[in-house]
Amino acid sequence: MFPKVVQVVPMRDYSVYVYFEDGKIVLYDMPQMIEKEAIA
């Protein structure tokens, strides 16, 4: 089972800090994810 997200904090460089219920904090680099091509 996946832990619940309790907070998301956007940064100026389009990355986000995601805080999880289990205390884990992850920084996601969104520009890198946005550059990927979508498959239809």
PDB file of all heavy atoms in Angstrom:
ATOM      1  N   MET A   1       0.841  -1.172   0.000  1.00  0.00           N
ATOM      2  CA  MET A   1       0.000   0.000   0.000  1.00  0.00           C
ATOM      3  C   MET A   1       0.893   1.245   0.000  1.00  0.00           C
ATOM      4  O   MET A   1       1.951   1.259   0.607  1.00  0.00           O
ATOM      5  CB  MET A   1      -0.925  -0.012   1.217  1.00  0.00           C
ATOM      6  CG  MET A   1      -1.826   1.176   1.217  1.00  0.00           C
ATOM      7  SD  MET A   1      -3.307   1.178   2.266  1.00  0.00           S
ATOM      8  CE  MET A   1      -2.844   0.405   3.737  1.00  0.00           C
ATOM      9  N   PHE A   2       0.440   2.282  -0.678  1.00  0.00           N
ATOM     10  CA  PHE A   2       1.196   3.528  -0.766  1.00  0.00           C
ATOM     11  C   PHE A   2       0.832   4.459   0.384  1.00  0.00           C
ATOM     12  O   PHE A   2      -0.339   4.546   0.759  1.00  0.00           O
ATOM     13  CB  PHE A   2       0.884   4.244  -2.079  1.00  0.00           C
ATOM     14  CG  PHE A   2       1.347   3.479  -3.289  1.00  0.00           C
ATOM     15  CD1 PHE A   2       0.467   2.762  -4.061  1.00  0.00           C
ATOM     16  CD2 PHE A   2       2.688   3.483  -3.640  1.00  0.00           C
ATOM     17  CE1 PHE A   2       0.893   2.061  -5.165  1.00  0.00           C
ATOM     18  CE2 PHE A   2       3.125   2.789  -4.748  1.00  0.00           C
ATOM     19  CZ  PHE A   2       2.224   2.068  -5.511  1.00  0.00           C
ATOM     20  N   PRO A   3       1.810   5.178   0.946  1.00  0.00           N
ATOM     21  CA  PRO A   3       1.492   6.150   2.007  1.00  0.00           C
ATOM     22  C   PRO A   3       0.737   7.341   1.423  1.00  0.00           C
ATOM     23  O   PRO A   3       0.891   7.683   0.257  1.00  0.00           O
ATOM     24  CB  PRO A   3       2.863   6.574   2.529  1.00  0.00           C
ATOM     25  CG  PRO A   3       3.812   6.260   1.432  1.00  0.00           C
ATOM     26  CD  PRO A   3       3.244   5.110   0.674  1.00  0.00           C
ATOM     27  N   LYS A   4      -0.085   7.961   2.243  1.00  0.00           N
ATOM     28  CA  LYS A   4      -0.857   9.122   1.811  1.00  0.00           C
ATOM     29  C   LYS A   4       0.032  10.352   1.711  1.00  0.00           C
ATOM     30  O   LYS A   4       0.953  10.539   2.504  1.00  0.00           O
ATOM     31  CB  LYS A   4      -1.968   9.436   2.818  1.00  0.00           C
ATOM     32  CG  LYS A   4      -3.130   8.520   2.771  1.00  0.00           C
ATOM     33  CD  LYS A   4      -4.206   9.020   3.724  1.00  0.00           C
ATOM     34  CE  LYS A   4      -5.450   8.196   3.626  1.00  0.00           C
ATOM     35  NZ  LYS A   4      -6.498   8.726   4.516  1.00  0.00           N
ATOM     36  N   VAL A   5      -0.266  11.200   0.740  1.00  0.00           N
ATOM     37  CA  VAL A   5       0.396  12.495   0.613  1.00  0.00           C
ATOM     38  C   VAL A   5      -0.304  13.452   1.568  1.00  0.00           C
ATOM     39  O   VAL A   5      -1.531  13.566   1.561  1.00  0.00           O
ATOM     40  CB  VAL A   5       0.300  13.024  -0.839  1.00  0.00           C
ATOM     41  CG1 VAL A   5       0.827  14.441  -0.937  1.00  0.00           C
ATOM     42  CG2 VAL A   5       1.048  12.098  -1.783  1.00  0.00           C
ATOM     43  N   VAL A   6       0.467  14.143   2.402  1.00  0.00           N
ATOM     44  CA  VAL A   6      -0.126  15.074   3.360  1.00  0.00           C
ATOM     45  C   VAL A   6       0.118  16.529   2.985  1.00  0.00           C
ATOM     46  O   VAL A   6      -0.618  17.410   3.414  1.00  0.00           O
ATOM     47  CB  VAL A   6       0.357  14.812   4.799  1.00  0.00           C
ATOM     48  CG1 VAL A   6      -0.129  13.454   5.279  1.00  0.00           C
ATOM     49  CG2 VAL A   6       1.856  14.905   4.922  1.00  0.00           C
ATOM     50  N   GLN A   7       1.161  16.777   2.163  1.00  0.00           N
ATOM     51  CA  GLN A   7       1.448  18.157   1.764  1.00  0.00           C
ATOM     52  C   GLN A   7       2.322  18.151   0.515  1.00  0.00           C
ATOM     53  O   GLN A   7       3.193  17.301   0.368  1.00  0.00           O
ATOM     54  CB  GLN A   7       2.171  18.899   2.888  1.00  0.00           C
ATOM     55  CG  GLN A   7       2.411  20.361   2.604  1.00  0.00           C
ATOM     56  CD  GLN A   7       3.088  21.061   3.775  1.00  0.00           C
ATOM     57  OE1 GLN A   7       3.574  20.431   4.708  1.00  0.00           O
ATOM     58  NE2 GLN A   7       3.118  22.368   3.725  1.00  0.00           N
ATOM     59  N   VAL A   8       2.060  19.115  -0.363  1.00  0.00           N
ATOM     60  CA  VAL A   8       2.891  19.321  -1.547  1.00  0.00           C
ATOM     61  C   VAL A   8       3.296  20.791  -1.565  1.00  0.00           C
ATOM     62  O   VAL A   8       2.434  21.665  -1.476  1.00  0.00           O
ATOM     63  CB  VAL A   8       2.136  18.956  -2.845  1.00  0.00           C
ATOM     64  CG1 VAL A   8       2.987  19.247  -4.068  1.00  0.00           C
ATOM     65  CG2 VAL A   8       1.705  17.502  -2.820  1.00  0.00           C
ATOM     66  N   VAL A   9       4.605  21.051  -1.662  1.00  0.00           N
ATOM     67  CA  VAL A   9       5.110  22.417  -1.645  1.00  0.00           C
ATOM     68  C   VAL A   9       5.806  22.708  -2.977  1.00  0.00           C
ATOM     69  O   VAL A   9       6.853  22.129  -3.265  1.00  0.00           O
ATOM     70  CB  VAL A   9       6.100  22.633  -0.478  1.00  0.00           C
ATOM     71  CG1 VAL A   9       6.626  24.063  -0.488  1.00  0.00           C
ATOM     72  CG2 VAL A   9       5.441  22.306   0.846  1.00  0.00           C
ATOM     73  N   PRO A  10       5.215  23.588  -3.804  1.00  0.00           N
ATOM     74  CA  PRO A  10       5.849  23.926  -5.079  1.00  0.00           C
ATOM     75  C   PRO A  10       7.038  24.870  -4.874  1.00  0.00           C
ATOM     76  O   PRO A  10       7.029  25.705  -3.973  1.00  0.00           O
ATOM     77  CB  PRO A  10       4.735  24.622  -5.854  1.00  0.00           C
ATOM     78  CG  PRO A  10       3.852  25.203  -4.803  1.00  0.00           C
ATOM     79  CD  PRO A  10       3.945  24.259  -3.620  1.00  0.00           C
ATOM     80  N   MET A  11       8.049  24.712  -5.719  1.00  0.00           N
ATOM     81  CA  MET A  11       9.222  25.576  -5.685  1.00  0.00           C
ATOM     82  C   MET A  11       9.218  26.443  -6.953  1.00  0.00           C
ATOM     83  O   MET A  11       8.531  26.135  -7.919  1.00  0.00           O
ATOM     84  CB  MET A  11      10.499  24.735  -5.610  1.00  0.00           C
ATOM     85  CG  MET A  11      10.504  23.723  -4.457  1.00  0.00           C
ATOM     86  SD  MET A  11      10.210  24.441  -2.837  1.00  0.00           S
ATOM     87  CE  MET A  11      11.748  25.279  -2.596  1.00  0.00           C
ATOM     88  N   ARG A  12      10.004  27.489  -6.967  1.00  0.00           N
ATOM     89  CA  ARG A  12      10.049  28.408  -8.113  1.00  0.00           C
ATOM     90  C   ARG A  12      10.583  27.757  -9.388  1.00  0.00           C
ATOM     91  O   ARG A  12      10.258  28.177 -10.480  1.00  0.00           O
ATOM     92  CB  ARG A  12      10.907  29.632  -7.786  1.00  0.00           C
ATOM     93  CG  ARG A  12      10.278  30.533  -6.761  1.00  0.00           C
ATOM     94  CD  ARG A  12      11.128  31.783  -6.572  1.00  0.00           C
ATOM     95  NE  ARG A  12      10.551  32.629  -5.566  1.00  0.00           N
ATOM     96  CZ  ARG A  12       9.768  33.668  -5.835  1.00  0.00           C
ATOM     97  NH1 ARG A  12       9.472  33.960  -7.068  1.00  0.00           N
ATOM     98  NH2 ARG A  12       9.291  34.393  -4.857  1.00  0.00           N
ATOM     99  N   ASP A  13      11.387  26.719  -9.253  1.00  0.00           N
ATOM    100  CA  ASP A  13      11.992  26.074 -10.427  1.00  0.00           C
ATOM    101  C   ASP A  13      11.138  24.910 -10.944  1.00  0.00           C
ATOM    102  O   ASP A  13      11.614  24.046 -11.663  1.00  0.00           O
ATOM    103  CB  ASP A  13      13.409  25.600 -10.110  1.00  0.00           C
ATOM    104  CG  ASP A  13      13.441  24.528  -9.023  1.00  0.00           C
ATOM    105  OD1 ASP A  13      12.381  24.231  -8.433  1.00  0.00           O
ATOM    106  OD2 ASP A  13      14.524  23.990  -8.768  1.00  0.00           O
ATOM    107  N   TYR A  14       9.860  24.876 -10.576  1.00  0.00           N
ATOM    108  CA  TYR A  14       8.898  23.864 -11.024  1.00  0.00           C
ATOM    109  C   TYR A  14       9.180  22.472 -10.457  1.00  0.00           C
ATOM    110  O   TYR A  14       8.720  21.483 -10.999  1.00  0.00           O
ATOM    111  CB  TYR A  14       8.807  23.805 -12.555  1.00  0.00           C
ATOM    112  CG  TYR A  14       8.367  25.104 -13.157  1.00  0.00           C
ATOM    113  CD1 TYR A  14       9.277  25.939 -13.777  1.00  0.00           C
ATOM    114  CD2 TYR A  14       7.038  25.500 -13.077  1.00  0.00           C
ATOM    115  CE1 TYR A  14       8.882  27.146 -14.314  1.00  0.00           C
ATOM    116  CE2 TYR A  14       6.633  26.713 -13.613  1.00  0.00           C
ATOM    117  CZ  TYR A  14       7.553  27.527 -14.235  1.00  0.00           C
ATOM    118  OH  TYR A  14       7.156  28.728 -14.759  1.00  0.00           O
ATOM    119  N   SER A  15       9.910  22.401  -9.377  1.00  0.00           N
ATOM    120  CA  SER A  15      10.034  21.145  -8.661  1.00  0.00           C
ATOM    121  C   SER A  15       9.063  21.217  -7.483  1.00  0.00           C
ATOM    122  O   SER A  15       8.573  22.290  -7.131  1.00  0.00           O
ATOM    123  CB  SER A  15      11.467  20.918  -8.185  1.00  0.00           C
ATOM    124  OG  SER A  15      11.890  21.971  -7.363  1.00  0.00           O
ATOM    125  N   VAL A  16       8.744  20.074  -6.903  1.00  0.00           N
ATOM    126  CA  VAL A  16       7.829  20.047  -5.770  1.00  0.00           C
ATOM    127  C   VAL A  16       8.365  19.130  -4.679  1.00  0.00           C
ATOM    128  O   VAL A  16       8.941  18.082  -4.964  1.00  0.00           O
ATOM    129  CB  VAL A  16       6.404  19.578  -6.176  1.00  0.00           C
ATOM    130  CG1 VAL A  16       5.724  20.578  -7.064  1.00  0.00           C
ATOM    131  CG2 VAL A  16       6.426  18.215  -6.824  1.00  0.00           C
ATOM    132  N   TYR A  17       8.202  19.542  -3.439  1.00  0.00           N
ATOM    133  CA  TYR A  17       8.475  18.691  -2.293  1.00  0.00           C
ATOM    134  C   TYR A  17       7.156  18.019  -1.922  1.00  0.00           C
ATOM    135  O   TYR A  17       6.134  18.688  -1.774  1.00  0.00           O
ATOM    136  CB  TYR A  17       8.971  19.496  -1.094  1.00  0.00           C
ATOM    137  CG  TYR A  17      10.438  19.827  -1.162  1.00  0.00           C
ATOM    138  CD1 TYR A  17      10.881  21.080  -1.559  1.00  0.00           C
ATOM    139  CD2 TYR A  17      11.389  18.879  -0.811  1.00  0.00           C
ATOM    140  CE1 TYR A  17      12.236  21.383  -1.621  1.00  0.00           C
ATOM    141  CE2 TYR A  17      12.744  19.166  -0.866  1.00  0.00           C
ATOM    142  CZ  TYR A  17      13.149  20.416  -1.272  1.00  0.00           C
ATOM    143  OH  TYR A  17      14.489  20.701  -1.332  1.00  0.00           O
ATOM    144  N   VAL A  18       7.191  16.703  -1.801  1.00  0.00           N
ATOM    145  CA  VAL A  18       6.001  15.955  -1.424  1.00  0.00           C
ATOM    146  C   VAL A  18       6.253  15.314  -0.059  1.00  0.00           C
ATOM    147  O   VAL A  18       7.237  14.598   0.131  1.00  0.00           O
ATOM    148  CB  VAL A  18       5.673  14.864  -2.477  1.00  0.00           C
ATOM    149  CG1 VAL A  18       4.415  14.110  -2.074  1.00  0.00           C
ATOM    150  CG2 VAL A  18       5.493  15.487  -3.859  1.00  0.00           C
ATOM    151  N   TYR A  19       5.373  15.607   0.887  1.00  0.00           N
ATOM    152  CA  TYR A  19       5.465  15.082   2.244  1.00  0.00           C
ATOM    153  C   TYR A  19       4.441  13.961   2.397  1.00  0.00           C
ATOM    154  O   TYR A  19       3.261  14.146   2.100  1.00  0.00           O
ATOM    155  CB  TYR A  19       5.170  16.191   3.266  1.00  0.00           C
ATOM    156  CG  TYR A  19       6.205  17.283   3.272  1.00  0.00           C
ATOM    157  CD1 TYR A  19       6.220  18.284   2.306  1.00  0.00           C
ATOM    158  CD2 TYR A  19       7.182  17.318   4.263  1.00  0.00           C
ATOM    159  CE1 TYR A  19       7.176  19.283   2.316  1.00  0.00           C
ATOM    160  CE2 TYR A  19       8.137  18.312   4.290  1.00  0.00           C
ATOM    161  CZ  TYR A  19       8.128  19.290   3.306  1.00  0.00           C
ATOM    162  OH  TYR A  19       9.078  20.270   3.322  1.00  0.00           O
ATOM    163  N   PHE A  20       4.922  12.803   2.870  1.00  0.00           N
ATOM    164  CA  PHE A  20       4.059  11.643   3.012  1.00  0.00           C
ATOM    165  C   PHE A  20       3.717  11.392   4.465  1.00  0.00           C
ATOM    166  O   PHE A  20       4.435  11.807   5.378  1.00  0.00           O
ATOM    167  CB  PHE A  20       4.739  10.411   2.416  1.00  0.00           C
ATOM    168  CG  PHE A  20       4.899  10.485   0.927  1.00  0.00           C
ATOM    169  CD1 PHE A  20       6.073  10.972   0.360  1.00  0.00           C
ATOM    170  CD2 PHE A  20       3.881  10.078   0.091  1.00  0.00           C
ATOM    171  CE1 PHE A  20       6.226  11.038  -1.016  1.00  0.00           C
ATOM    172  CE2 PHE A  20       4.019  10.139  -1.286  1.00  0.00           C
ATOM    173  CZ  PHE A  20       5.188  10.622  -1.845  1.00  0.00           C
ATOM    174  N   GLU A  21       2.635  10.664   4.665  1.00  0.00           N
ATOM    175  CA  GLU A  21       2.121  10.333   5.994  1.00  0.00           C
ATOM    176  C   GLU A  21       3.149   9.587   6.857  1.00  0.00           C
ATOM    177  O   GLU A  21       3.187   9.759   8.071  1.00  0.00           O
ATOM    178  CB  GLU A  21       0.875   9.463   5.789  1.00  0.00           C
ATOM    179  CG  GLU A  21       0.142   9.061   7.009  1.00  0.00           C
ATOM    180  CD  GLU A  21      -1.093   8.260   6.649  1.00  0.00           C
ATOM    181  OE1 GLU A  21      -0.969   7.227   5.974  1.00  0.00           O
ATOM    182  OE2 GLU A  21      -2.168   8.703   7.048  1.00  0.00           O
ATOM    183  N   ASP A  22       4.009   8.799   6.221  1.00  0.00           N
ATOM    184  CA  ASP A  22       4.994   8.018   6.973  1.00  0.00           C
ATOM    185  C   ASP A  22       6.252   8.811   7.331  1.00  0.00           C
ATOM    186  O   ASP A  22       7.213   8.266   7.852  1.00  0.00           O
ATOM    187  CB  ASP A  22       5.369   6.745   6.213  1.00  0.00           C
ATOM    188  CG  ASP A  22       6.063   7.015   4.884  1.00  0.00           C
ATOM    189  OD1 ASP A  22       6.226   8.195   4.498  1.00  0.00           O
ATOM    190  OD2 ASP A  22       6.433   6.034   4.213  1.00  0.00           O
ATOM    191  N   GLY A  23       6.257  10.117   7.021  1.00  0.00           N
ATOM    192  CA  GLY A  23       7.387  10.971   7.365  1.00  0.00           C
ATOM    193  C   GLY A  23       8.387  11.163   6.234  1.00  0.00           C
ATOM    194  O   GLY A  23       9.297  11.984   6.343  1.00  0.00           O
ATOM    195  N   LYS A  24       8.235  10.434   5.159  1.00  0.00           N
ATOM    196  CA  LYS A  24       9.145  10.539   4.020  1.00  0.00           C
ATOM    197  C   LYS A  24       8.876  11.846   3.265  1.00  0.00           C
ATOM    198  O   LYS A  24       7.737  12.262   3.097  1.00  0.00           O
ATOM    199  CB  LYS A  24       8.927   9.343   3.089  1.00  0.00           C
ATOM    200  CG  LYS A  24       9.904   9.268   1.959  1.00  0.00           C
ATOM    201  CD  LYS A  24       9.686   7.968   1.174  1.00  0.00           C
ATOM    202  CE  LYS A  24      10.677   7.855   0.051  1.00  0.00           C
ATOM    203  NZ  LYS A  24      10.494   6.600  -0.702  1.00  0.00           N
ATOM    204  N   ILE A  25       9.956  12.487   2.819  1.00  0.00           N
ATOM    205  CA  ILE A  25       9.873  13.719   2.023  1.00  0.00           C
ATOM    206  C   ILE A  25      10.647  13.478   0.733  1.00  0.00           C
ATOM    207  O   ILE A  25      11.795  13.048   0.768  1.00  0.00           O
ATOM    208  CB  ILE A  25      10.475  14.917   2.776  1.00  0.00           C
ATOM    209  CG1 ILE A  25       9.768  15.119   4.109  1.00  0.00           C
ATOM    210  CG2 ILE A  25      10.398  16.180   1.909  1.00  0.00           C
ATOM    211  CD1 ILE A  25      10.459  16.109   5.027  1.00  0.00           C
ATOM    212  N   VAL A  26      10.001  13.744  -0.404  1.00  0.00           N
ATOM    213  CA  VAL A  26      10.623  13.501  -1.701  1.00  0.00           C
ATOM    214  C   VAL A  26      10.568  14.775  -2.528  1.00  0.00           C
ATOM    215  O   VAL A  26       9.549  15.468  -2.564  1.00  0.00           O
ATOM    216  CB  VAL A  26       9.900  12.361  -2.459  1.00  0.00           C
ATOM    217  CG1 VAL A  26      10.533  12.123  -3.810  1.00  0.00           C
ATOM    218  CG2 VAL A  26       9.905  11.089  -1.641  1.00  0.00           C
ATOM    219  N   LEU A  27      11.677  15.080  -3.200  1.00  0.00           N
ATOM    220  CA  LEU A  27      11.728  16.215  -4.122  1.00  0.00           C
ATOM    221  C   LEU A  27      11.575  15.676  -5.532  1.00  0.00           C
ATOM    222  O   LEU A  27      12.374  14.863  -5.997  1.00  0.00           O
ATOM    223  CB  LEU A  27      13.058  16.964  -3.997  1.00  0.00           C
ATOM    224  CG  LEU A  27      13.291  18.095  -4.994  1.00  0.00           C
ATOM    225  CD1 LEU A  27      12.254  19.206  -4.812  1.00  0.00           C
ATOM    226  CD2 LEU A  27      14.692  18.639  -4.852  1.00  0.00           C
ATOM    227  N   TYR A  28      10.513  16.102  -6.233  1.00  0.00           N
ATOM    228  CA  TYR A  28      10.281  15.696  -7.613  1.00  0.00           C
ATOM    229  C   TYR A  28      10.650  16.848  -8.535  1.00  0.00           C
ATOM    230  O   TYR A  28      10.181  17.973  -8.351  1.00  0.00           O
ATOM    231  CB  TYR A  28       8.820  15.308  -7.839  1.00  0.00           C
ATOM    232  CG  TYR A  28       8.447  14.004  -7.189  1.00  0.00           C
ATOM    233  CD1 TYR A  28       7.770  13.977  -5.975  1.00  0.00           C
ATOM    234  CD2 TYR A  28       8.777  12.806  -7.782  1.00  0.00           C
ATOM    235  CE1 TYR A  28       7.431  12.776  -5.370  1.00  0.00           C
ATOM    236  CE2 TYR A  28       8.439  11.589  -7.186  1.00  0.00           C
ATOM    237  CZ  TYR A  28       7.768  11.590  -5.997  1.00  0.00           C
ATOM    238  OH  TYR A  28       7.436  10.408  -5.398  1.00  0.00           O
ATOM    239  N   ASP A  29      11.469  16.558  -9.530  1.00  0.00           N
ATOM    240  CA  ASP A  29      11.903  17.549 -10.520  1.00  0.00           C
ATOM    241  C   ASP A  29      10.917  17.521 -11.682  1.00  0.00           C
ATOM    242  O   ASP A  29      11.025  16.699 -12.594  1.00  0.00           O
ATOM    243  CB  ASP A  29      13.314  17.206 -10.991  1.00  0.00           C
ATOM    244  CG  ASP A  29      13.881  18.230 -11.953  1.00  0.00           C
ATOM    245  OD1 ASP A  29      13.400  19.379 -11.960  1.00  0.00           O
ATOM    246  OD2 ASP A  29      14.817  17.880 -12.685  1.00  0.00           O
ATOM    247  N   MET A  30       9.930  18.405 -11.668  1.00  0.00           N
ATOM    248  CA  MET A  30       8.854  18.361 -12.646  1.00  0.00           C
ATOM    249  C   MET A  30       9.289  18.711 -14.070  1.00  0.00           C
ATOM    250  O   MET A  30       8.789  18.091 -15.010  1.00  0.00           O
ATOM    251  CB  MET A  30       7.695  19.251 -12.197  1.00  0.00           C
ATOM    252  CG  MET A  30       7.079  18.809 -10.883  1.00  0.00           C
ATOM    253  SD  MET A  30       6.693  17.039 -10.792  1.00  0.00           S
ATOM    254  CE  MET A  30       5.381  16.923 -11.963  1.00  0.00           C
ATOM    255  N   PRO A  31      10.185  19.663 -14.306  1.00  0.00           N
ATOM    256  CA  PRO A  31      10.586  19.935 -15.698  1.00  0.00           C
ATOM    257  C   PRO A  31      11.124  18.689 -16.403  1.00  0.00           C
ATOM    258  O   PRO A  31      10.843  18.465 -17.576  1.00  0.00           O
ATOM    259  CB  PRO A  31      11.681  20.995 -15.563  1.00  0.00           C
ATOM    260  CG  PRO A  31      11.340  21.700 -14.314  1.00  0.00           C
ATOM    261  CD  PRO A  31      10.800  20.612 -13.400  1.00  0.00           C
ATOM    262  N   GLN A  32      11.832  17.857 -15.684  1.00  0.00           N
ATOM    263  CA  GLN A  32      12.367  16.625 -16.271  1.00  0.00           C
ATOM    264  C   GLN A  32      11.211  15.688 -16.639  1.00  0.00           C
ATOM    265  O   GLN A  32      11.249  15.035 -17.679  1.00  0.00           O
ATOM    266  CB  GLN A  32      13.298  15.942 -15.283  1.00  0.00           C
ATOM    267  CG  GLN A  32      13.950  14.697 -15.842  1.00  0.00           C
ATOM    268  CD  GLN A  32      14.898  14.062 -14.834  1.00  0.00           C
ATOM    269  OE1 GLN A  32      14.866  14.377 -13.651  1.00  0.00           O
ATOM    270  NE2 GLN A  32      15.710  13.178 -15.307  1.00  0.00           N
ATOM    271  N   MET A  33      10.181  15.644 -15.838  1.00  0.00           N
ATOM    272  CA  MET A  33       9.029  14.788 -16.119  1.00  0.00           C
ATOM    273  C   MET A  33       8.174  15.359 -17.255  1.00  0.00           C
ATOM    274  O   MET A  33       7.615  14.612 -18.050  1.00  0.00           O
ATOM    275  CB  MET A  33       8.179  14.611 -14.868  1.00  0.00           C
ATOM    276  CG  MET A  33       8.855  13.830 -13.788  1.00  0.00           C
ATOM    277  SD  MET A  33       7.764  13.665 -12.383  1.00  0.00           S
ATOM    278  CE  MET A  33       8.803  12.725 -11.283  1.00  0.00           C
ATOM    279  N   ILE A  34       8.078  16.661 -17.336  1.00  0.00           N
ATOM    280  CA  ILE A  34       7.267  17.316 -18.371  1.00  0.00           C
ATOM    281  C   ILE A  34       7.890  17.132 -19.744  1.00  0.00           C
ATOM    282  O   ILE A  34       7.182  17.022 -20.751  1.00  0.00           O
ATOM    283  CB  ILE A  34       7.098  18.815 -18.044  1.00  0.00           C
ATOM    284  CG1 ILE A  34       6.250  18.973 -16.782  1.00  0.00           C
ATOM    285  CG2 ILE A  34       6.478  19.570 -19.204  1.00  0.00           C
ATOM    286  CD1 ILE A  34       6.229  20.367 -16.229  1.00  0.00           C
ATOM    287  N   GLU A  35       9.213  17.052 -19.826  1.00  0.00           N
ATOM    288  CA  GLU A  35       9.902  16.924 -21.108  1.00  0.00           C
ATOM    289  C   GLU A  35       9.674  15.573 -21.767  1.00  0.00           C
ATOM    290  O   GLU A  35       9.874  15.430 -22.966  1.00  0.00           O
ATOM    291  CB  GLU A  35      11.407  17.150 -20.920  1.00  0.00           C
ATOM    292  CG  GLU A  35      11.751  18.585 -20.628  1.00  0.00           C
ATOM    293  CD  GLU A  35      13.221  18.795 -20.360  1.00  0.00           C
ATOM    294  OE1 GLU A  35      13.999  17.811 -20.441  1.00  0.00           O
ATOM    295  OE2 GLU A  35      13.596  19.916 -20.059  1.00  0.00           O
ATOM    296  N   LYS A  36       9.247  14.566 -21.025  1.00  0.00           N
ATOM    297  CA  LYS A  36       9.007  13.258 -21.596  1.00  0.00           C
ATOM    298  C   LYS A  36       7.796  13.302 -22.516  1.00  0.00           C
ATOM    299  O   LYS A  36       6.798  13.959 -22.221  1.00  0.00           O
ATOM    300  CB  LYS A  36       8.793  12.218 -20.492  1.00  0.00           C
ATOM    301  CG  LYS A  36      10.028  11.975 -19.665  1.00  0.00           C
ATOM    302  CD  LYS A  36       9.800  10.931 -18.623  1.00  0.00           C
ATOM    303  CE  LYS A  36      11.062  10.709 -17.817  1.00  0.00           C
ATOM    304  NZ  LYS A  36      10.885   9.708 -16.769  1.00  0.00           N
ATOM    305  N   GLU A  37       7.861  12.561 -23.590  1.00  0.00           N
ATOM    306  CA  GLU A  37       6.788  12.536 -24.570  1.00  0.00           C
ATOM    307  C   GLU A  37       5.656  11.640 -24.075  1.00  0.00           C
ATOM    308  O   GLU A  37       5.890  10.541 -23.565  1.00  0.00           O
ATOM    309  CB  GLU A  37       7.320  12.001 -25.892  1.00  0.00           C
ATOM    310  CG  GLU A  37       6.314  12.044 -27.007  1.00  0.00           C
ATOM    311  CD  GLU A  37       6.916  11.603 -28.330  1.00  0.00           C
ATOM    312  OE1 GLU A  37       8.113  11.831 -28.540  1.00  0.00           O
ATOM    313  OE2 GLU A  37       6.180  11.025 -29.133  1.00  0.00           O
ATOM    314  N   ALA A  38       4.434  12.107 -24.243  1.00  0.00           N
ATOM    315  CA  ALA A  38       3.264  11.313 -23.850  1.00  0.00           C
ATOM    316  C   ALA A  38       2.956  10.301 -24.935  1.00  0.00           C
ATOM    317  O   ALA A  38       3.055  10.587 -26.120  1.00  0.00           O
ATOM    318  CB  ALA A  38       2.071  12.229 -23.633  1.00  0.00           C
ATOM    319  N   ILE A  39       2.582   9.113 -24.517  1.00  0.00           N
ATOM    320  CA  ILE A  39       2.212   8.057 -25.468  1.00  0.00           C
ATOM    321  C   ILE A  39       0.700   7.946 -25.476  1.00  0.00           C
ATOM    322  O   ILE A  39       0.068   7.760 -24.429  1.00  0.00           O
ATOM    323  CB  ILE A  39       2.853   6.714 -25.051  1.00  0.00           C
ATOM    324  CG1 ILE A  39       4.373   6.842 -25.053  1.00  0.00           C
ATOM    325  CG2 ILE A  39       2.388   5.604 -25.992  1.00  0.00           C
ATOM    326  CD1 ILE A  39       5.086   5.630 -24.509  1.00  0.00           C
ATOM    327  N   ALA A  40       0.121   8.096 -26.654  1.00  0.00           N
ATOM    328  CA  ALA A  40      -1.351   8.046 -26.766  1.00  0.00           C
ATOM    329  C   ALA A  40      -1.844   6.663 -27.094  1.00  0.00           C
ATOM    330  O   ALA A  40      -1.202   5.851 -27.626  1.00  0.00           O
ATOM    331  CB  ALA A  40      -1.814   9.024 -27.837  1.00  0.00           C
TER     332      ALA A  40
END
